[in-house]
Amino acid sequence: MVTKTKCVTIGTDVTYELVGKSTDEKPVSSNGSKFIEMDTGKEYFFDGDEQGWSEQADKYLDSIVIETAPTKTSYYAGSNFDPTGMTVKAIYTDESEATVECGFEAPSPLKIGDAVKAKYVENGRTRFADVEIEIKPNEVADAETLIDIIANGNKAVLEADIPVTSQLVFNDDFELDLNGHAISTNMSTAYVLKVDGAKLTIKGGTIEAKKRIGTAMNGGEIIVEDGEFTSSTDLGFDAVGNGAKITFNGGNLHANDGGLMAFDGAEVEFNGGTLLIDDNFALGTNGSTGRGNNTITMNGGYIDAHIVTNGYEAIGVYIANNDTFTMNGGEIFAENGAGILMRGGNVTLNNGKIKTTGVEGGGGWIGDKKTVMSQSAIIYDEKSNYPGKEGMNLTVNGGTFVGFDKSIDIQSTEVEPKVYVYGGAFVPPYVPAD
């Protein structure tokens, strides 16, 4: 058992003798020197560490060595060191040894040329040991290397356009820097990107998909900083389940059948960029029973919604369940359609602009309800009897709303529809129901 040392401060009133040398002066800081406190007989030594003079121990820490290497020793630049599996052995001045729990010093994230050291502190003495690891570059130019970096690293930087033939699955936090290049695929049965319980940040290039571009599930999140994203036959990104989220901060998404969508208690946050939709809605939820309780927030950005399918109309934002939608800024444009259609939940409009165009006698179906809807800026549709209609309400605090047919169209069987207008500019003028 090592006797715990204590640091001592040598005052002017302490009588001492430096071993091997009589002196009336304070002991010098010389490694290996020892002095005796005459009144108590205690011996003190200077051990060469920053602690200086300390009470002599029975034995003290001399060095440490790596006993068992960590499980993971090969890293890509941009990753963080993982000490799992590493054990360290302490070696003492009496030549005894012991396996000890220690810490480490490592840059975060790792870069080419970085060193990692195990660190152990005992009784004021600190010792280090080098941990042997390999740090590989995170630049990638082919699908095989990209898949390996996703499995074993935290960041990839594309150096070339990469076609992929299988889904890219992210189980750990990851940064995907497209670096001006493209990921493309012709897969027709899967998402290109699947984020499962992790956070994926995307920036700086292009992703081209036939079906959906990406999904976040099991509390995962996809953050789009910028770039160009296309889905030729389906929607762009979706989040599924409680804690899952899509955050769209910038860039341009061009999708056929929906932009950003939330299911089963998930969240979508649209802060900037453009959502160009050919044949449906840009932000939305699902109207099936049990798929609601989602949250969508629009703080900025531009929505450009169109329609191709005969009999239907375009829509900017579709709230189809007991969901929550808040608009704090940005702009929504729907050609021959509606800006916002709510069939349940809570919609609060604080700022921003909505504009729709149309044709006389026009309008069309939205979703799976074969009822012709108007070409209005906002539609409050309790009448279609969707699952989230109980307790639905619309609150307008501000913003500009320009509709082809109406600024606010109320379709309700309620005696008093829950539509509350406190501010905003409306064209045509909004006329509350009697």
C-alpha positions as CSV (number, residue, x, y, z in Angstrom):
1,M,0.0,0.0,0.0
2,V,1.4,3.4,-1.0
3,T,1.4,5.9,1.8
4,K,-0.4,9.1,0.7
5,T,2.0,11.9,0.5
6,K,1.3,15.4,1.6
7,C,2.9,18.6,0.2
8,V,4.7,20.7,2.8
9,T,5.5,24.4,2.9
10,I,8.8,25.2,4.6
11,G,8.5,28.3,6.7
12,T,11.3,30.4,8.2
13,D,10.6,29.0,11.7
14,V,11.2,25.3,10.7
15,T,14.4,23.8,11.9
16,Y,15.7,21.3,9.3
17,E,18.9,19.6,8.1
18,L,19.6,18.9,4.5
19,V,21.0,15.3,4.5
20,G,24.7,15.3,3.7
21,K,25.0,19.1,4.1
22,S,24.6,21.4,7.0
23,T,23.0,24.7,6.1
24,D,21.1,27.5,7.5
25,E,19.5,28.2,4.2
26,K,16.2,26.9,2.8
27,P,16.6,23.5,0.9
28,V,17.1,23.9,-2.8
29,S,14.8,22.2,-5.4
30,S,17.2,19.5,-6.4
31,N,15.8,16.1,-7.6
32,G,16.7,13.4,-5.2
33,S,17.5,15.7,-2.3
34,K,16.2,14.9,1.1
35,F,15.9,16.8,4.4
36,I,14.9,16.0,7.9
37,E,12.6,18.1,10.1
38,M,14.6,18.1,13.4
39,D,11.6,18.6,15.7
40,T,9.7,15.6,14.4
41,G,12.3,13.5,12.6
42,K,10.2,13.3,9.4
43,E,12.0,12.9,6.2
44,Y,11.1,14.8,3.1
45,F,12.3,14.5,-0.5
46,F,12.1,16.4,-3.7
47,D,10.8,14.1,-6.4
48,G,11.4,16.1,-9.5
49,D,7.7,16.9,-10.1
50,E,6.0,20.2,-9.8
51,Q,4.8,19.3,-6.3
52,G,8.3,19.8,-4.9
53,W,9.1,18.8,-1.4
54,S,6.8,16.0,-0.1
55,E,6.7,13.6,2.8
56,Q,8.6,10.4,1.9
57,A,6.4,7.5,0.9
58,D,7.1,3.8,1.3
59,K,7.0,3.7,-2.5
60,Y,5.9,6.0,-5.2
61,L,4.9,6.0,-8.9
62,D,7.8,5.8,-11.3
63,S,6.2,5.2,-14.8
64,I,3.2,3.7,-16.6
65,V,3.0,1.4,-19.7
66,I,0.1,0.4,-21.9
67,E,-0.8,-3.1,-20.8
68,T,-3.6,-3.7,-23.3
69,A,-4.1,-1.6,-26.4
70,P,-7.6,0.0,-26.9
71,T,-10.0,-2.0,-29.0
72,K,-9.9,0.6,-31.7
73,T,-6.5,1.7,-33.0
74,S,-7.3,2.9,-36.5
75,Y,-9.0,6.2,-37.0
76,Y,-10.0,8.6,-39.8
77,A,-9.2,12.2,-39.4
78,G,-12.1,14.0,-37.8
79,S,-12.8,11.2,-35.4
80,N,-12.5,11.2,-31.6
81,F,-10.3,8.8,-29.7
82,D,-12.1,5.9,-27.9
83,P,-10.2,4.4,-25.0
84,T,-12.5,1.4,-24.7
85,G,-10.5,-1.8,-23.9
86,M,-7.3,0.0,-23.0
87,T,-5.6,-1.0,-19.7
88,V,-2.6,0.6,-18.1
89,K,0.0,-0.7,-15.7
90,A,1.7,1.5,-13.1
91,I,5.3,0.7,-12.2
92,Y,6.6,1.9,-8.8
93,T,10.1,2.7,-7.4
94,D,10.2,-0.6,-5.5
95,E,9.6,-2.4,-8.8
96,S,6.1,-3.5,-7.9
97,E,3.3,-3.1,-10.5
98,A,-0.5,-2.6,-10.6
99,T,-3.2,-2.3,-13.2
100,V,-4.8,1.1,-12.8
101,E,-7.6,3.2,-14.2
102,C,-6.3,6.2,-16.0
103,G,-7.3,9.0,-18.3
104,F,-5.9,10.2,-21.6
105,E,-4.9,13.2,-23.5
106,A,-6.0,13.4,-27.1
107,P,-6.9,16.2,-29.5
108,S,-10.6,16.3,-30.5
109,P,-11.1,15.7,-33.3
110,L,-8.0,13.8,-34.4
111,K,-5.9,15.2,-37.2
112,I,-3.1,13.6,-39.2
113,G,0.0,13.5,-37.1
114,D,-1.7,13.9,-33.7
115,A,-0.5,11.9,-30.7
116,V,-2.6,10.3,-28.0
117,K,-1.2,9.6,-24.5
118,A,-2.5,7.7,-21.5
119,K,-2.3,9.8,-18.3
120,Y,-2.2,8.6,-14.7
121,V,-2.0,10.7,-11.6
122,E,-1.1,9.2,-8.1
123,N,-0.1,11.1,-5.0
124,G,0.7,14.2,-6.9
125,R,2.9,12.4,-9.5
126,T,1.8,12.4,-13.2
127,R,3.0,9.9,-15.7
128,F,2.2,9.5,-19.4
129,A,2.5,6.7,-21.9
130,D,2.1,6.9,-25.7
131,V,-0.9,5.1,-27.2
132,E,-0.1,3.7,-30.6
133,I,-2.9,4.6,-33.1
134,E,-3.2,5.1,-36.9
135,I,-4.9,8.2,-38.2
136,K,-5.9,8.0,-41.9
137,P,-7.1,10.9,-44.1
138,N,-10.9,11.3,-44.4
139,E,-10.9,12.4,-48.0
140,V,-12.8,9.9,-50.1
141,A,-13.3,9.3,-53.9
142,D,-15.1,6.0,-54.0
143,A,-18.2,4.3,-52.5
144,E,-16.2,1.5,-50.7
145,T,-14.1,4.0,-48.8
146,L,-17.1,6.2,-48.0
147,I,-18.9,3.3,-46.5
148,D,-15.9,2.4,-44.4
149,I,-15.5,6.0,-43.1
150,I,-19.2,6.1,-42.2
151,A,-18.7,2.9,-40.1
152,N,-15.5,3.9,-38.5
153,G,-15.1,7.7,-38.6
154,N,-16.9,10.9,-37.9
155,K,-16.3,12.9,-41.0
156,A,-15.9,12.4,-44.8
157,V,-14.8,14.9,-47.4
158,L,-15.6,14.0,-51.0
159,E,-12.8,14.4,-53.5
160,A,-14.9,13.1,-56.5
161,D,-18.5,12.4,-57.5
162,I,-19.6,9.1,-56.0
163,P,-22.4,6.8,-57.3
164,V,-23.7,4.5,-54.6
165,T,-25.7,1.2,-55.0
166,S,-26.6,0.6,-51.4
167,Q,-28.0,2.7,-48.6
168,L,-25.6,4.7,-46.4
169,V,-26.4,4.1,-42.8
170,F,-25.3,6.4,-40.0
171,N,-25.3,5.0,-36.4
172,D,-22.9,7.6,-35.0
173,D,-22.7,11.4,-35.3
174,F,-21.2,12.3,-38.6
175,E,-20.3,15.2,-40.9
176,L,-20.7,14.7,-44.6
177,D,-18.8,17.4,-46.5
178,L,-19.7,17.0,-50.1
179,N,-17.0,19.5,-51.0
180,G,-18.7,20.5,-54.3
181,H,-19.2,16.9,-55.4
182,A,-22.2,14.7,-55.8
183,I,-23.6,11.4,-54.3
184,S,-26.0,9.8,-56.8
185,T,-28.1,6.7,-57.0
186,N,-30.8,4.9,-59.0
187,M,-32.1,2.9,-56.1
188,S,-35.8,2.7,-56.2
189,T,-36.6,0.9,-52.9
190,A,-34.7,2.7,-50.2
191,Y,-33.5,6.1,-48.9
192,V,-30.0,7.1,-49.8
193,L,-29.3,8.2,-46.2
194,K,-30.6,6.5,-43.1
195,V,-29.8,8.1,-39.8
196,D,-30.5,5.8,-36.9
197,G,-30.2,7.5,-33.4
198,A,-27.3,9.7,-34.6
199,K,-26.8,13.3,-35.9
200,L,-25.8,13.7,-39.6
201,T,-24.7,17.2,-40.9
202,I,-24.6,17.7,-44.6
203,K,-23.0,20.5,-46.5
204,G,-21.4,21.7,-49.7
205,G,-22.5,19.6,-52.7
206,T,-25.2,17.6,-54.3
207,I,-27.2,14.4,-53.6
208,E,-29.3,13.0,-56.4
209,A,-31.9,10.3,-55.6
210,K,-34.7,8.5,-57.4
211,K,-36.7,7.9,-54.3
212,R,-36.4,9.6,-50.9
213,I,-33.1,11.3,-50.0
214,G,-32.9,10.7,-46.3
215,T,-34.7,9.6,-43.1
216,A,-34.0,10.2,-39.4
217,M,-35.3,7.7,-36.9
218,N,-34.9,6.6,-33.3
219,G,-34.1,10.1,-32.1
220,G,-31.7,10.8,-35.0
221,E,-31.4,14.1,-36.7
222,I,-30.4,15.3,-40.2
223,I,-29.0,18.8,-40.4
224,V,-28.8,20.3,-43.9
225,E,-26.5,23.3,-44.0
226,D,-26.4,23.9,-47.7
227,G,-26.1,22.1,-51.0
228,E,-28.4,20.9,-53.9
229,F,-30.7,17.9,-53.3
230,T,-33.1,16.2,-55.8
231,S,-35.6,13.4,-55.6
232,S,-37.0,12.6,-59.0
233,T,-40.0,10.5,-58.0
234,D,-40.6,11.0,-54.2
235,L,-40.1,13.4,-51.3
236,G,-36.9,14.8,-49.9
237,F,-36.3,14.1,-46.2
238,D,-38.5,12.7,-43.4
239,A,-38.2,12.2,-39.7
240,V,-40.0,9.3,-38.0
241,G,-40.8,8.9,-34.3
242,N,-40.3,10.8,-31.1
243,G,-37.0,12.7,-31.0
244,A,-36.3,12.4,-34.7
245,K,-35.7,15.7,-36.5
246,I,-35.0,17.3,-39.9
247,T,-33.3,20.7,-39.7
248,F,-33.0,22.5,-43.0
249,N,-30.8,25.6,-42.6
250,G,-30.0,26.3,-46.3
251,G,-29.5,24.9,-49.7
252,N,-32.0,23.9,-52.4
253,L,-34.3,20.9,-52.4
254,H,-36.1,19.9,-55.6
255,A,-38.5,17.0,-55.0
256,N,-41.4,15.5,-56.9
257,D,-43.8,14.5,-54.2
258,G,-43.1,16.4,-51.0
259,G,-40.2,18.3,-49.4
260,L,-39.8,17.7,-45.6
261,M,-42.2,15.5,-43.7
262,A,-42.7,14.4,-40.1
263,F,-44.3,11.2,-38.8
264,D,-45.2,9.7,-35.4
265,G,-44.1,12.5,-33.1
266,A,-41.2,13.8,-35.0
267,E,-40.0,17.4,-35.8
268,V,-39.1,19.5,-38.8
269,E,-37.4,22.9,-38.6
270,F,-37.1,24.9,-41.8
271,N,-34.8,27.9,-41.3
272,G,-33.6,28.8,-44.8
273,G,-33.0,27.7,-48.3
274,T,-35.6,26.8,-51.0
275,L,-38.1,23.9,-51.3
276,L,-39.2,23.4,-54.9
277,I,-42.0,20.8,-55.2
278,D,-43.3,19.6,-58.5
279,D,-46.4,17.7,-57.5
280,N,-47.6,18.0,-53.9
281,F,-46.7,19.8,-50.7
282,A,-43.4,21.2,-49.3
283,L,-43.8,20.8,-45.5
284,G,-46.3,18.3,-44.1
285,T,-47.5,15.5,-42.0
286,N,-49.6,12.3,-42.5
287,G,-53.4,12.1,-41.9
288,S,-53.5,8.5,-40.8
289,T,-54.6,7.6,-37.3
290,G,-51.7,7.4,-34.9
291,R,-49.2,9.2,-37.1
292,G,-49.6,12.6,-35.6
293,N,-48.2,14.6,-32.7
294,N,-45.6,16.1,-34.9
295,T,-44.0,19.6,-34.7
296,I,-43.1,21.7,-37.8
297,T,-41.5,25.2,-37.5
298,M,-40.8,27.6,-40.3
299,N,-38.4,30.4,-39.4
300,G,-37.3,31.4,-42.9
301,G,-36.7,30.1,-46.4
302,Y,-38.9,30.0,-49.5
303,I,-41.4,27.4,-50.5
304,D,-42.4,27.0,-54.2
305,A,-45.2,24.5,-54.6
306,H,-46.7,23.2,-57.9
307,I,-49.0,20.5,-59.1
308,V,-48.9,18.1,-62.1
309,T,-51.4,15.3,-61.2
310,N,-54.8,16.0,-62.8
311,G,-57.6,16.8,-60.3
312,Y,-55.3,17.9,-57.5
313,E,-53.9,21.2,-56.4
314,A,-50.6,22.4,-55.0
315,I,-50.0,23.1,-51.4
316,G,-47.2,24.8,-49.4
317,V,-47.8,23.3,-45.9
318,Y,-50.1,20.4,-45.1
319,I,-51.0,19.8,-41.5
320,A,-53.1,16.6,-41.6
321,N,-53.2,15.4,-38.0
322,N,-53.0,16.6,-34.4
323,D,-49.8,18.3,-35.2
324,T,-48.3,21.8,-34.4
325,F,-47.2,24.2,-37.1
326,T,-45.6,27.6,-36.3
327,M,-44.6,30.1,-39.0
328,N,-42.2,32.9,-37.8
329,G,-40.9,34.0,-41.2
330,G,-40.1,33.0,-44.7
331,E,-42.4,32.9,-47.7
332,I,-44.8,30.3,-49.2
333,F,-45.9,30.3,-52.8
334,A,-48.4,27.8,-54.2
335,E,-49.2,27.9,-57.9
336,N,-52.9,27.0,-58.5
337,G,-53.3,25.8,-54.9
338,A,-53.3,26.6,-51.2
339,G,-50.6,28.1,-49.0
340,I,-51.5,26.2,-45.8
341,L,-54.1,23.5,-45.4
342,M,-54.8,22.4,-41.8
343,R,-57.1,19.4,-41.1
344,G,-56.2,19.1,-37.4
345,G,-53.8,20.3,-34.7
346,N,-52.7,23.8,-34.0
347,V,-51.4,26.4,-36.5
348,T,-49.9,29.6,-35.3
349,L,-48.8,32.3,-37.8
350,N,-46.6,35.0,-36.4
351,N,-44.9,36.4,-39.5
352,G,-44.0,35.7,-43.1
353,K,-45.8,35.8,-46.4
354,I,-48.2,33.4,-48.2
355,K,-49.3,33.9,-51.7
356,T,-51.4,31.6,-54.0
357,T,-52.4,31.8,-57.6
358,G,-55.2,30.0,-59.4
359,V,-57.8,30.0,-62.1
360,E,-61.4,30.9,-62.0
361,G,-63.5,27.9,-61.0
362,G,-60.3,26.0,-60.2
363,G,-59.1,24.2,-57.1
364,G,-58.6,20.5,-56.6
365,W,-58.1,17.6,-54.2
366,I,-55.5,17.5,-51.5
367,G,-54.3,14.3,-49.9
368,D,-56.6,11.3,-50.0
369,K,-59.8,13.4,-49.5
370,K,-61.7,13.7,-52.8
371,T,-63.1,17.1,-52.0
372,V,-62.3,20.1,-54.1
373,M,-60.5,22.7,-52.0
374,S,-60.1,26.4,-52.8
375,Q,-57.0,28.3,-54.0
376,S,-56.6,30.3,-50.7
377,A,-53.8,31.4,-48.6
378,I,-55.0,29.5,-45.6
379,I,-57.6,26.7,-45.4
380,Y,-59.1,25.6,-42.0
381,D,-60.7,22.3,-42.9
382,E,-62.5,20.6,-40.0
383,K,-65.2,19.4,-42.3
384,S,-63.0,16.6,-43.9
385,N,-63.1,14.8,-40.5
386,Y,-59.4,13.9,-40.2
387,P,-58.1,12.3,-37.0
388,G,-56.7,15.5,-35.5
389,K,-59.7,17.7,-35.9
390,E,-60.7,17.5,-32.2
391,G,-59.3,20.7,-30.6
392,M,-57.9,22.1,-33.8
393,N,-57.3,25.8,-33.9
394,L,-55.8,28.5,-36.1
395,T,-54.2,31.6,-34.6
396,V,-52.9,34.5,-36.8
397,N,-50.8,37.1,-35.1
398,G,-49.1,38.7,-38.1
399,G,-47.9,38.2,-41.6
400,T,-49.1,38.8,-45.2
401,F,-51.7,36.5,-46.8
402,V,-52.7,36.8,-50.4
403,G,-55.0,34.1,-51.7
404,F,-56.5,33.7,-55.2
405,D,-59.9,32.8,-53.8
406,K,-59.7,33.8,-50.2
407,S,-57.1,34.8,-47.6
408,I,-58.6,32.5,-45.0
409,D,-61.1,29.8,-46.1
410,I,-63.0,28.1,-43.3
411,Q,-64.6,24.7,-44.0
412,S,-66.2,23.6,-40.8
413,T,-69.2,22.0,-39.2
414,E,-68.4,23.6,-35.9
415,V,-70.8,26.2,-34.4
416,E,-67.8,28.4,-33.6
417,P,-64.7,27.5,-35.6
418,K,-61.5,28.0,-33.6
419,V,-60.0,30.7,-35.8
420,Y,-58.4,33.6,-34.0
421,V,-57.1,36.5,-36.0
422,Y,-55.2,39.2,-34.1
423,G,-53.1,40.8,-36.8
424,G,-51.8,40.5,-40.3
425,A,-52.6,41.8,-43.8
426,F,-55.1,40.0,-45.9
427,V,-55.9,40.0,-49.7
428,P,-58.8,39.5,-50.2
429,P,-59.8,41.0,-46.9
430,Y,-60.6,38.4,-44.2
431,V,-64.2,38.5,-43.1
432,P,-64.9,36.5,-39.9
433,A,-67.8,34.1,-40.0
434,D,-71.0,35.4,-38.3
